[in-house]
Amino acid sequence: MRPLLVALLALLLGLAGCGRDPKASPAGPASSTQPASAKADGEGKLCAHGVLDVVCPKCHPKLAAVFQAKGDWCAEHGFPASFCPVCHPTRGGRPAADVSGKSGGKSAPEAEAPADGTKVRFKTKETARLAGIQTVKAEERKNAGGILVTARVVYDATRLAHINARAPGVVRAMKVDIGSQVKKRDALAVLDSAEVGADRSKLQAARARVGIAQKNHERLAALQKSGFSSEKDVLAAEQELETAKAEQAALATALSIIGAGAGAGGSYTLTSPIDGVVTQRSATVGKLVGLEEMLFEVVDTSAMWAELDVPEAELAAVAVGQSVTLDVDGLVGRTFRGKITYLSPQIDLATRTVRARVPLENVDGVLRGNMFGRARVDVGAARASVMVPDAAVQRAKDVHLVFIRLAEDEYEARRVEMGLREGNLVEIRKGIRPGEDVATTGSFLLKTETLKESIGAGCCDAD
């Protein structure tokens, strides 16, 4: 959106106001699980003056007249008085309802995104023509035959290790830090533990007891052959020997599990159970730790999981084994493929979706935990999709809006649900019909006019 359009429309043309279609029922916001799409026209960026770029009168001098005409002007600093970065540094150089739909501290009704069906009407058709808002028709395309769902990249739980102390003690030395690459059995930290020291002492005593019991058994067995010892004495000595051996074995196993081995003293080394990278560390030298506290997290990121949120209405068509194509936000041009290996037996009560899992190879490490994306589940039959340019989609608060041209001088805001991106096109899953005229250049201006207290005088009282 060219900022000049804001000035022309607000200062010279004006709007006749906007109203809500009495027949339109308010629609709830788009699902909170829908990842935010890329912002059009640099929406939300601050300029070098510390003001929202699209409303900065120093970057776009013609905007100064807009705010001066409205009486919103700081002559000393040359910015609108309502969000002058010098007079009001806490406002972040943004109007009260900025381009992201943030309230700027206003009450809840003012902070709400426009309802589905909100109308924006120009005073005259000539005004609409001069505003320069461009439209294209929503295009219907055949997709590859699949269901579009939101996705989140998470660690593969089978390649994740949470490591705690094997015995309570004090950390004496650190061998790794966050980001360290480790192999299985590599040292992570050295700890001193009184419990380990006691067990090692018990093991030494058990070994001595085994030696004595072994000699006693051999002596009584020899005496029995000469008739100087009874079978009962020999059996008792054998029982004592076996008991000593069992005690020794139990202590040795316990120390082996801890990783302490059969050395001396109370120190032991904490090691990694898997190959991977250290992603969390709470251990520090001198810290007293117990058994419950996680000291290290080690993750093998060579493979990840994509967790898909399958809508309840689409569940009947989704099954384990189906192929999935995933596009991830921030990795433009990269496509990942896998198959569904798990489908949750329960529906999330809040989102009415079912969790599906898709293992993904991540040899080059570009996938990271908590990345968001959009996935297409291949269900066989091709389905039609509605596509619009990404410049047509505007974000207000937590919803996405597209403005439909109803007449030459009238537009309607539609809340939409987004699907996959293909180049500069965005798939609209809900809210638009094929063939409808959607605003592209100028859609940002239409959005600001539906937000109360925004630039251009607000929703319904433009001059």
N, C-alpha and C positions, 0 to 999 in steps of 0.2 A: 504494500500500500504506500503510495507516495504521500508524505506528510502534507504536501501542498493541497491535496484534496480536503484535508481537515479544515484548513484555513478558508478555502473558497466556500465550502458548504456552510461552515459555522458563521462566517462574517457576512457573506454576500447573499447567500441563498436561503439558509434557514430551513427548518423542518416544521411541518405542521403538527408534529407530535407523533407519538406512537401509542397504540392501544392494544389490548389483548382481544383476540378473537373470542367472543362470548361462547362460541361452540367448541372451542378448543379446551380440553381438560389439561390442567397442569401435569406435566410429565416429570417424573423423578429424574435425578441426575444420572448420568451414565455410570455404569458399574465402576466402583472404586478399584476394581482389579484391572480395568482397561489402562494400559500404559499410555502416558502422554505422547502424542505425536510431535513431530518436529514443528516448531512455531514458524508461522509464515511471516515473511517480511521483517525478520529480525526482531519480532515482538519480544518486549521485555528487556531490551538492551539499553544500558546507560551510555550516554555520549561522553566526550571528554570534559564536558562542563558539569558532570555529575547529575544530569537530568535525563529522564526517559527520552531516548533519541527522537521518537516520532512526535514529541510535543515540545522540543527544545526551541525557543524563539531565537537563540543565537545560532543554532545550526540551520534553522528555517525561519528567516527574518519575517516572512509574511504572517507567521503565527502570532507575532507580537500584537498586531491589530485585533486579533480575535479576543485575546485575553483583556486587552485594554478596553474594548467595547463592552465587555462583560463586567468591568470594574475589578477584575482580578489581576492586579499588576503591582509589582514592586519596582518602582522607578529607580531606587538606589542601586539595585543589583541587576535589573533588566531581566527578571524572571516573573512568572505568575506568582502572586503573593501567597496563594494557597499551598504551593509546594516549592517555594524558593529554597534552594539548597543551603543558602547562607542563613536565612531567617529561621528555617525549619529543617535543620539537618537530620532530625529523626524520621522525617517522612521519606527519605531516600530519593528525593527528586522525582516523585511520582504523584499524579493526580490522586484524589481521594478514592476513586475507583479506577485503578490502572488497567492496562491492557490485559492483565492476567485475571481481571475480575476480583482483585483483592479489595477488601473493604476499606483499608486505611484507617481502621478504628471506628467506622460507622456502625450503626445498629444493624441487627440481623436482616430486617427487610431491605435495607439499602445494599447489603452485601450479597443478596441473592442474585444468581444468574437469571437472565430473562427466561420466562416460561415458554414452553413450546407453543408456537402460534402467535408470539408477540409481533405486532405490525409496526413498520416504520414507513411513514408517508411523507412525501415532499409536498411543499405548498403548491407547486405548479409543475406541469410536465416540462416546462422550460428549465426549471430548477433541477429536475432530475437529469435532464440532458446535459446541462452544464457541469453537473457533479462528476461526470466521467466514470461512473461505475460500470464495469464491464461484466458481462455474463457469458456463460457457456452452458450447453445442455448436458445434464447428467447422462452419462453414457452407459448403456447396458452391454456387458461383456460376458462371454462364457468363460468361467474359470476352469481349472483342471479337474473339477469334480471333487469337491471337498467341503468340509465344515471349517469355518474360520473361528479360532478361539484365541484367547490370550494365554501367554506362557511366561514362566519365570525360570531362569537358570539357577540351579542349586548344586551343591556338592553331591557327589555319589556317596551315599551313606556307607557303602561297602568299602570305600577307600578313604574313610575318615577315622582318625584316632584321637580320642580325648585321653590324655595321659595324666594321671595323678600319682601321688607318692605311694610307693608300695609299703612303706612303713613310716609312721610319724617321725619327724626329725627336723633338722635345720639345714638349709641350703648352704653348702660351702663353696661351690664353684659352678659357674655357668659355662657350658660348652657351645651353645647356639643362641641365636636371637631370631626375632621375627624376620622372615624372608630367607632363612637359611635352608638350603637344600640338604636333605639327610637321606641316608640309606637305612634299611632295616638293621637294627642293633647298633646304630651309631649312638654315641653318648650325647645326652641332652644336658644333664646336670649331675653333680655329685652331692650327696646328702649324708649328714651324720645322724645316726639314730641309735639311741640307747637300747631300743628294742632289738635292733639287729645285733648290737654288741652282746646282749644277753643271750640271744639265740646262738651266736657263734661260740660263746663260752659253754652253753649246754651241749653243743655238738661235739666240742672237744672232750667234755666229760663223758658223753655217750660213747665216743670212740674208745676211751680208756676202759669203760665198763665192758664193752664188747671184747676187748683184748683179755681182760681178766676172766670174763665168763668163758671165753674160748679155751684158755689154759686150764681152768677148773674142770671143764667138761672133758678135755683130753686126759687129765690126770685121773679122774674118777673112772673113765672108760678103761684105762690101763689097769687100775686096781681091781676092776670087776673081773678082768680076765685072769687075775691071780687069786681071785676069791676073797679079796680084802675089801670089796665094796659091793653094795647091793644094787640091783637094777633100779630100785626106787631112787637112790641117790643120783644115779646117772641120768634118769629122766628129769629130775628136778634141775640138775645142772644144764641139761639141754633146753629146758623151758626158760631158764634165766638167760641163756645165750640168745635165744630167739627174741625174747622181750627187749634185750639191749640192742639187737640189730634193728628191730622195728622202730625203736626210739631214734636211733641214729639216722635211719632212712627218712623218717618224718621231718626231723630238723633239717637235713640236707635238702629235702624237697622244698621246704618253706623258704630257705635261704636262696635256693635256685629261682623260685618264683619271684622273689623280691629283686633278684639280680645281684645279690650280695656275694654269692659264691661262698667258698670256704676259707676266705682270708682271715686276717686278724683285725681287731678293733670293730668300730660300729659304723664305718662309712660304706656306702654302696652307690653304684652308678645307675641313674635312670636312663633307659635307652628307648629308642623309637621302635615300635612294633611293625612299622611299614616304611616303604620309600615314599618321599613326598617333600612338601615345603612346610615350614613352621609358620602358621598363620596367626596363632595367639600364644602369648606367654605371660603368665602371672608370677612366675618364680623370680625371685631376686636373691642375691647373696645375703645371707644372714636371716632370711625369713623363716619363721617357724611354720611348718605346714603339717596338715593332718591328712587323713585318708580321703576325705570328701572333696577337697579343693582340686579343681582342674589346673594343672601347672602348665601344660602345653597342649596345643592343637596342631596336629600334623595332617595335611591333606594331600592326597595324590590327585592332581588336577588333570592328569592325562585323559581322564574321562569324566563327564559331568552328566547331570540329569536335567531334562526340561520337564517342569511340572505344568501340565495344561489344565485350564479351568473349562470343562465341557459343560455348556448350558444344559439344564434338565430337559429342555424341549428337544435337544439334539441327541440325547443319550442313546436312543434306540438305534441310531445308525453307527455308533462308535463301539469298537470291540478291540480286545487285545490282539496284537499282530498286525494292525493296520499301519500303513506307512504315513509318516508325518514329515512335512517340510516346514522349516522354522526360519523366520527372518528376525534378527535381533537388533534392537535399538542400539545405535552406536557402531554397528558393523555393517555399514552400507555396502551393498554388493556381495556380501557373503550369505550363502544359504547353507543350512545344516539339515541333514536328513537322518531319520531313525525310524524305529517301530515302537508302538505302544507295548510295553511289557507288563503294565499294571493298571488296573482301573479300580478306583476305590469303591467299596461296597456301600458307601453312605454318601448322602447329599449334604453339602454345607448349608446349614439353616439360614445363614445370613445372605449368601450370594446365590443360592439355589443352583450350584454348579457341582460337578463331580471331578475329583482330582485324577488325572491320568499321568503316567510317567513314561518318559522317552529317554533312554540312554543315548548319549552323544559322544563321539570321539573328539578329543581336544588336544591333539598332539602338539599343535603350535601354541597352545595356551591362550588363545584369544578370548575364549569364553571365561567369564568370571561370575562368581556367585552373586545372585540377586540382580542379574541383568534381566530386563524385560523384553518381550518380543511378541510376535503374532505367529501362530502356527496354523497350517492347513492340514486337516486330517483327511486322508484320501478315503472316501467312502464309495468310490466307483462311478456313480452317475454324475455327469457334468451339471452345474447349476449356474444360473445367471447371477451376475453381480452388478451393482451400480457403482460406477467409478466417477470421481470428480477430481479436479486439480487440487493439490494440497493447499494452494493459496486460497481456496474457497472455505477452508475449515479454520474457524477461529475458536480459541479457548476462552471461556468465561467461568471463573471460579473453578469448579470441578467438572464442568460439562464441555462438550464440543458443540459448536453451532455452525450451521450453514444457512445462508440467507437466500430464499427463493423469491424470484421476481414474479409477483402476481399481476402487476400492471406496469405501465411505463413509469409511474410515480409511486409505486407501492411495493414493499418487500416484506417477507415474513420470516421470522427466525424459527429454525427447526433444530431441536436437540437430536443429535445423531450418535450412532454407535459405529466406531471405525473398525476396519478390518486390516488386511495386508496392504502394504505399499508396493506399487510397481512404478519405479522411476519417480516422476513428479505427480503420479496419480495415487489417490487413496480410495480404498474400497469402503463404501458406506453400507453397513449391514442393516441399518434401520433408520428411517426418518425421511428418506427421499425416494421418489419414484423416477424411473427412467424417463428422459425427455423433459424434465422440469428445468427451468432456467435458474442456474445458481450463480451468485455474485462471486467474482474472483477479485480483480483489482477494485478496491473500494470496500471490500467486505469488512476490513478492519474498522473503517469509519462507521459502518452500519452497527457494528458491535458496540462501539463506544457510545452511540446514541441510545442504546438500550440499557446502559448502565447508569444508574442515578449518580449525580455529582461528577460524571466524567467530563472530559473535554468536549466542547461544543454545546455546553449548557445542560446536558443531562438528557433524560429519556423523553420527557413530555413537555418541557418548557423551553424549547429552543426559540430564540428570537428571530 
